[in-house]
Amino acid sequence: MVFKMKLEDAIKQTAFKSEEERLVINLVYTSGWLSSEQNRFFKRFHISSQQYNVLRILRGQYPNPASVGLIQERMLDKMSNASRLIEKLKQKKLIKRSECSKDRRQVDVLVTQEGLMLLEEIDKLSNEMNGICDTLNLKEKKTLNELLDKLRK
Protein backbone atom coordinates (compact mmCIF):
# COMPACT_ATOMS: atom_id res chain seq x y z
CA MET A 1 0.00 0.00 0.00
CA VAL A 2 1.22 3.50 -0.82
CA PHE A 3 2.50 5.62 2.07
CA LYS A 4 -0.23 7.96 3.28
CA MET A 5 0.61 11.62 3.80
CA LYS A 6 -0.99 15.01 4.13
CA LEU A 7 -2.24 16.60 0.92
CA GLU A 8 0.22 19.48 1.21
CA ASP A 9 3.17 17.08 1.32
CA ALA A 10 1.81 14.89 -1.48
CA ILE A 11 1.31 17.70 -3.98
CA LYS A 12 4.06 20.01 -2.65
CA GLN A 13 1.67 22.91 -2.04
CA THR A 14 1.51 24.66 1.31
CA ALA A 15 -1.23 27.22 0.77
CA PHE A 16 -4.69 27.16 -0.76
CA LYS A 17 -7.01 30.05 -1.64
CA SER A 18 -9.66 28.65 0.68
CA GLU A 19 -10.65 25.62 2.69
CA GLU A 20 -13.13 24.85 -0.12
CA GLU A 21 -10.31 24.77 -2.69
CA ARG A 22 -8.27 22.47 -0.42
CA LEU A 23 -11.30 20.19 -0.05
CA VAL A 24 -11.91 19.91 -3.79
CA ILE A 25 -8.24 19.27 -4.51
CA ASN A 26 -8.09 16.77 -1.64
CA LEU A 27 -11.13 14.90 -3.00
CA VAL A 28 -9.64 14.76 -6.51
CA TYR A 29 -6.24 13.67 -5.20
CA THR A 30 -7.77 11.04 -2.89
CA SER A 31 -9.96 9.73 -5.70
CA GLY A 32 -6.88 9.25 -7.88
CA TRP A 33 -4.99 7.59 -5.02
CA LEU A 34 -7.89 5.22 -4.33
CA SER A 35 -8.20 4.41 -8.03
CA SER A 36 -4.48 3.55 -8.19
CA GLU A 37 -4.78 1.29 -5.15
CA GLN A 38 -7.77 -0.49 -6.67
CA ASN A 39 -5.98 -0.97 -10.00
CA ARG A 40 -3.00 -2.45 -8.16
CA PHE A 41 -5.31 -4.84 -6.27
CA PHE A 42 -7.28 -5.98 -9.35
CA LYS A 43 -4.18 -6.36 -11.55
CA ARG A 44 -3.46 -9.80 -10.02
CA PHE A 45 -6.88 -10.95 -11.29
CA HIS A 46 -6.19 -9.54 -14.78
CA ILE A 47 -9.15 -7.18 -14.63
CA SER A 48 -9.64 -3.46 -14.04
CA SER A 49 -11.74 -1.90 -11.30
CA GLN A 50 -14.30 -0.93 -13.97
CA GLN A 51 -14.48 -4.55 -15.19
CA TYR A 52 -14.94 -5.66 -11.58
CA ASN A 53 -17.80 -3.18 -11.25
CA VAL A 54 -19.51 -4.70 -14.33
CA LEU A 55 -19.08 -8.22 -12.92
CA ARG A 56 -20.58 -7.17 -9.58
CA ILE A 57 -23.58 -5.61 -11.34
CA LEU A 58 -24.10 -8.81 -13.33
CA ARG A 59 -23.77 -10.94 -10.19
CA GLY A 60 -26.49 -8.81 -8.62
CA GLN A 61 -28.77 -9.59 -11.59
CA TYR A 62 -27.85 -13.28 -11.75
CA PRO A 63 -29.39 -15.59 -12.93
CA ASN A 64 -31.15 -12.95 -15.03
CA PRO A 65 -29.24 -11.12 -17.76
CA ALA A 66 -28.76 -7.36 -17.82
CA SER A 67 -28.91 -4.92 -20.71
CA VAL A 68 -25.94 -2.73 -21.56
CA GLY A 69 -28.09 0.27 -20.57
CA LEU A 70 -28.77 -1.14 -17.12
CA ILE A 71 -25.06 -1.83 -16.62
CA GLN A 72 -24.15 1.72 -17.70
CA GLU A 73 -26.79 3.17 -15.39
CA ARG A 74 -25.44 1.30 -12.35
CA MET A 75 -21.72 1.80 -13.00
CA LEU A 76 -19.76 3.72 -10.38
CA ASP A 77 -17.66 5.45 -13.06
CA LYS A 78 -20.21 7.03 -15.39
CA MET A 79 -17.44 7.88 -17.86
CA SER A 80 -16.59 4.21 -18.47
CA ASN A 81 -17.37 2.73 -21.85
CA ALA A 82 -19.66 -0.16 -20.87
CA SER A 83 -19.63 -1.71 -24.36
CA ARG A 84 -15.83 -1.84 -24.43
CA LEU A 85 -15.69 -3.29 -20.90
CA ILE A 86 -18.26 -5.93 -21.83
CA GLU A 87 -16.26 -6.91 -24.90
CA LYS A 88 -13.08 -7.32 -22.84
CA LEU A 89 -14.90 -9.43 -20.23
CA LYS A 90 -16.40 -11.55 -23.02
CA GLN A 91 -12.92 -12.18 -24.44
CA LYS A 92 -11.87 -13.36 -20.97
CA LYS A 93 -14.94 -15.68 -20.88
CA LEU A 94 -16.19 -13.98 -17.71
CA ILE A 95 -19.49 -12.95 -19.32
CA LYS A 96 -21.56 -13.90 -22.34
CA ARG A 97 -23.64 -11.72 -24.62
CA SER A 98 -26.72 -12.74 -26.52
CA GLU A 99 -29.49 -11.10 -28.48
CA CYS A 100 -32.48 -10.21 -26.31
CA SER A 101 -35.45 -12.43 -27.15
CA LYS A 102 -37.93 -9.58 -26.46
CA ASP A 103 -36.09 -6.81 -28.31
CA ARG A 104 -33.58 -7.76 -31.02
CA ARG A 105 -31.95 -4.32 -30.80
CA GLN A 106 -31.00 -5.01 -27.19
CA VAL A 107 -28.14 -7.21 -26.00
CA ASP A 108 -28.43 -9.39 -22.90
CA VAL A 109 -25.30 -9.76 -20.79
CA LEU A 110 -24.90 -12.59 -18.28
CA VAL A 111 -22.03 -13.42 -15.95
CA THR A 112 -20.55 -16.89 -16.60
CA GLN A 113 -19.57 -19.50 -14.03
CA GLU A 114 -15.95 -18.43 -14.58
CA GLY A 115 -16.98 -14.85 -13.77
CA LEU A 116 -18.80 -15.94 -10.62
CA MET A 117 -15.78 -18.00 -9.53
CA LEU A 118 -13.48 -15.01 -10.05
CA LEU A 119 -15.80 -12.82 -7.96
CA GLU A 120 -15.73 -15.45 -5.21
CA GLU A 121 -11.93 -15.43 -5.28
CA ILE A 122 -11.86 -11.62 -5.10
CA ASP A 123 -14.42 -11.64 -2.26
CA LYS A 124 -12.06 -13.79 -0.19
CA LEU A 125 -9.41 -11.06 -0.45
CA SER A 126 -11.74 -8.04 -0.23
CA ASN A 127 -10.49 -7.25 3.29
CA GLU A 128 -7.14 -6.45 1.72
CA MET A 129 -8.71 -3.79 -0.51
CA ASN A 130 -11.07 -2.50 2.16
CA GLY A 131 -8.11 -2.31 4.56
CA ILE A 132 -7.34 1.05 2.99
CA CYS A 133 -9.88 2.44 5.44
CA ASP A 134 -8.27 0.86 8.51
CA THR A 135 -6.75 4.17 9.58
CA LEU A 136 -10.30 5.33 10.41
CA ASN A 137 -12.36 3.98 13.28
CA LEU A 138 -15.99 2.91 12.78
CA LYS A 139 -17.41 6.28 13.88
CA GLU A 140 -15.08 8.14 11.49
CA LYS A 141 -16.05 5.83 8.62
CA LYS A 142 -19.75 6.47 9.27
CA THR A 143 -19.16 10.21 9.52
CA LEU A 144 -17.14 10.30 6.30
CA ASN A 145 -19.84 8.31 4.49
CA GLU A 146 -22.50 10.73 5.74
CA LEU A 147 -20.42 13.76 4.72
CA LEU A 148 -19.76 12.37 1.24
CA ASP A 149 -23.47 11.62 0.79
CA LYS A 150 -24.30 15.17 1.97
CA LEU A 151 -21.76 16.66 -0.44
CA ARG A 152 -23.49 15.02 -3.43
CA LYS A 153 -26.98 16.33 -2.54
Summary of the structure (lengths in Angstrom):
residues: 153
radius of gyration: 18.7
end to end distance: 31.6
largest distance: 59.6
contacts: 362
relative contact order: 0.11
helix: 63%
strand: 8%
